[in-house]
């Protein structure tokens, strides 16, 4: 197993499981646009939504977060000599995104989803459960995923685009475009423009999938600047 192969596997898991996670989230929200604008409304979705939300969050953890940590480290190995400070800032931002967002996904699966079950049970104080669920969802969706993660992702995509633009100008432009959309969505979230936020995020996620496929192809074909990723994992490489 080389870092090159591990990176391609991580990117493949990101794209495949990410698509599955998106489908599960849509099903958990029962295809209701108003629930996407206000995720707290899913508390009334019943047992089916609770199960779907749990698996959506778990696949989210294993697609948009854990694999990204490995990809970030691989990019650092490939790009650190081009701009040590920029590469370090990029890696710290990506790892921060993976840790914060992954913790939020795990919380959604193991804490938020059970609240939907509690809400559906007879004799439950539904008002208290709905309040707790709404607070938890606001923290996960609005504060972490759509604010903190948005800032960290913007830094990562901008830095990556700047570091690869000499060798891969097309890929660099796509990186900067994704960064711009994420930044737009993050700003819209702060300002309360829900439609712009969700539209920006939707387009950003589609382009991020294309970015990941493109990056996997560049890494697999050993295109510059990713030749250094052929070092075996567990064996010290000359670039390290």
N, C-alpha and C positions, 0 to 999 in steps of 0.2 A: 504494500500500500504506500503510494507516494502522496505528497501533499497535493500534487496535481490531480490525481484520481479522487482523493478525498474532497477536494474543492468541487469537482464536477458532480460527485454524489450529493454533496450538500446543496448545491444549486438545483439539482434535479428534485430533491426532496422538497426544497422551498417552493418550486413551481407546482409540482404535483399535489402535495399536501395542502399548499396554499389555495389551490383551486377547490379542493375538497372542502376545506374550511369555509371558504366563501359560500359554497352551496349550502353547507350545513347552517351557517348563520342566516342565510335567506330563508331557509325552511323553518328555522327556529322563530324567526320574526313573522312567520306565516304570510309572507309576501305582502305585508301591509306597509305602505310607504310611511304612514304616520309613526309606526314603531321604529323605523330607521331614524327619523328625525328626533324621536324621544324614546330611547331604548328602555327607559324605566317602565314603559307601558307593557313590556313583555311579561311583567310579573303576573298578569292575568292570563297568560298563555296556556296554563295547565301542564299536566305531566309530560305531554308530548314535547312542548317547547322546552321544558326543563332538561329532558334527556338530550334533545338536539343541541341546546346551548352548551351543555357540558362537553359534548364531543366536538362541537365547533371550536370551543376554547382550547381543548386539548390538541386538536390538529393545528390550531393556530400557534400554539406553543412550539410544536415540532416542525413548523414550516417557516413562519415569519420571524422566529426568535433564535432558537438553538442553532439551526444551521447557519444563520447569519453570523454568529460569533466565529465559526470556523472560516467562513468566507472572508470576514474582516481580517483575521490573522493572516490568511493567505495573501490578501492584498498588501498587507504590511510587509510581508517577506518580499514580495515582488517589487514594491514601490519605495521602500524605505530609503534606498540610496539616492533616489531622485530628489527627495525633499524630506529630510528626517523630521523636521518639525511638523510639516503639513501631514506627513504620513502618520506620525504619532497622534496628532489631533484627530485625524480621520478614524484611526483605530479605537481611540478612547471613546469617541462619539458612538461608533458602531457597537462597541461592547456595552456601553451604557444603555443604548437602545435595547440590546438583546436582554440585558439583566432587568431593566425596569419594565419593559413590555412583556417579557416572559413571566415575571412575577405577577403582573396584572392578569395575564391569561390564565395562570394557575389559580389565582384568586377567583376569577370569574367561574371557572369550572368547579371548584371545590367549595366555594362559599356563596356565590350569587345564585347558581342554579338550584341548590337546595332551598333557597328562599322561595322560589316559584312553587316548589312542592308544598312548602309550609302554607303559602297563600291559598292553595287549592284545598287544603284540608278543612273539614267542618270544625267549627268552633274556634278557628284561629282568629286572632285579633288582626284582621286584614289591614287596617290602617297602619299599625305599627310595622307590620312586615313590609308593606308597600313603601313606607318611609325609609326603612333600613335598606331595602333593595335599591331605591332611587338614589340614596347617598352613595352606595357602593358602586353603582353603575356610573354615576357622574365622576367618581374618582378614577375608575378604570378607563372609561371611554373619553371623557372630556379632558381630565387633568393629565393622565398618563399617555394613552394612545394618541390623542389628537392634539396634545400640547407639548409635553416633554419629549415624547418619541418623535414628534414632528420636527422639533428643533434639532434633535440629534441626527435624525435621518438627513435633514437638509445639509448639515455640516459634512456628513459622510459622502453624500452624492456629489456635492460641490468639490470637496477635496479630491475624490477619486477622479472626477472629470478633469480637474486641473493637472493631476499627476500623469494621466495617460494621454493627454491631448497631443503630445508630440508624435506618438506612435499610432494611436487609434483615434483620430479626430472625430469620426462618426460616432463611435461609442462614447467619447467624451461629451459630444453635444447631447446625446440621449441622457447621459448622467445629469447634465446641467438642467435639461428639460424636466426630468423627474424631480430634481431638487426644487425647481421653480414651482411646480404643481403642489408639492408637499408644503412648501413655504406659504403658498396661497391658501391652502386648506387650513394650515395652522393659524394664520392670521384671521381667517374667516371664523374659525372656532372661537378665538378670543373676542372678536367683535360681535358674535352671535348671529352670523349669516349662515344659517344651517344648510340651505340649498347649495350655496357656493362651496361650502366646506365639503359636503358629501359628493358633489359633482367633481370637485378637484381631487378628492381622495379616490373616487372610482376610476378616473382616468389615470391617476398616478399609479394605482395598483396594476392596471393593465400594462402600462409602459414599464413598470418594474419587472413584471414577468418577462417581457421582451428583453429587457436589460439583462436579466439573469440568464436567459437562453443564449444571448449574444456573448456574455462573459464566459459561460460554460464552453462555447465553441472556441473562443480565443484561447482559453486555458488548455483545452483538449488538444488543440492544434499547435500548442507551444508558440503562439504568436507573441511577439514583443509587446509588452515587457514581462511576460509571464513564464519565461524559460526557467527561472529559478525554482519553480514549483515542482520540478522533477526530483528534488531531494526526497529520500525516504523519510517517513515519519519515524521519529525515535533515533535518527542518526544525525549528528550535527552536520549542517551544510556549510560550505565555505561562505555563503552570504550571511550566515548567522554569526 
